Amino acid sequence: MPSSPDAYAAFTPSPSAPARRLEAVTPSDGADLPSLAKALYVGAAGDLKVVPVASPDGEAVTLKNHPVGYVAVQTRRVLATGTTAAHIVALFD
């Protein structure tokens, strides 16, 4: 089967551009994501404790009772302690 052209290859990487890579997230109190995520997707609602990319001193923020759906926050880390949301996926350029 011939490969199809990449319709999104010309998009400039930005928060609003389509994600080009996805990775399941294993929340961790001690390890950052392998790359800075442009956004997250939550597959099961709950609290989501994250360290945003530009957080001063790596301060974490809890998004209480986040519904299923996208989290438009560039994220460095998803913490295990304080996160009850599940099936989290990181979106990358």
PyMOL commands that set and color helices and strands:
alter all, ss='L'
color gray80, all
select helices_A, chain A and resi 56-58
alter helices_A, ss='H'
color red, helices_A
select strands_A, chain A and resi 21-24+39-44+46-52+61-66+69-71+75-78+86-92
alter strands_A, ss='S'
color yellow, strands_A
deselect
rebuild
show_as cartoon
